[in-house]
Amino acid sequence: DDSLRIGVDPPAPATARQATEISDLPILQFSCGKYFCLEDEDSVTITVIRVGNIAARSTVRYRTKEKTAIAGVNYIPTEGLIVWERGEVDQTFQVPLIDDQHWAV
């Protein structure tokens, strides 16, 4: 079977509006830095965790980016918006995979 490794870049620095202290902001992080899957799987699930201040609603935009996997060949480009309501910690999004019948690392 083919396998595919998906790496996750750290997010770009964010600008905090209306936050008086950095401790007022939630921290968003991926559940792990790399995701491994087989290409014959339909998709890979990416989990984003919110820690710190979770008392308010939070949003973040995401999009896939080519590195070792090629958009349109190994996966379908994906972008969207993740929303956490008050008290929510975990959210996920899917990246659809394409089985090109070639070995990829």
C-alpha positions, -999 to 999 in steps of 0.1 A, spaced: 0 0 0 10 36 -6 16 58 24 14 95 28 30 117 55 14 150 62 33 176 81 18 206 98 34 240 97 31 261 128 6 289 124 18 324 114 19 349 142 -15 363 150 -26 398 160 -46 401 191 -74 426 191 -89 438 224 -67 415 245 -52 433 274 -28 404 282 -15 374 263 -31 352 289 -65 365 277 -60 347 244 -67 310 237 -38 289 224 -45 268 193 -23 238 185 -24 207 164 -28 174 183 5 162 166 30 177 142 28 149 116 0 127 104 6 94 87 -19 76 66 -23 53 37 -33 68 3 -61 43 -1 -78 59 29 -105 83 19 -91 112 40 -70 121 70 -85 138 100 -65 168 115 -73 177 151 -68 212 164 -69 217 202 -77 249 220 -61 255 254 -58 284 278 -87 308 278 -117 288 263 -144 310 278 -151 328 246 -158 319 210 -127 314 188 -121 310 151 -92 301 128 -89 298 91 -69 269 76 -57 257 42 -35 230 29 0 237 15 22 216 -7 54 202 7 62 165 0 25 158 -9 13 174 -42 -21 190 -44 -43 174 -70 -20 143 -71 -18 131 -34 -46 151 -18 -74 175 -27 -66 211 -16 -87 221 14 -94 253 32 -120 264 57 -129 280 90 -129 262 124 -151 276 151 -149 268 188 -179 279 209 -175 287 246 -159 257 265 -151 236 234 -116 222 232 -112 199 201 -122 206 165 -112 186 134 -111 190 97 -106 165 69 -81 165 40 -94 142 12 -67 119 -2 -61 107 -37 -47 72 -43 -24 77 -72 -10 41 -70 25 54 -65 46 52 -33 50 86 -16 68 96 16 
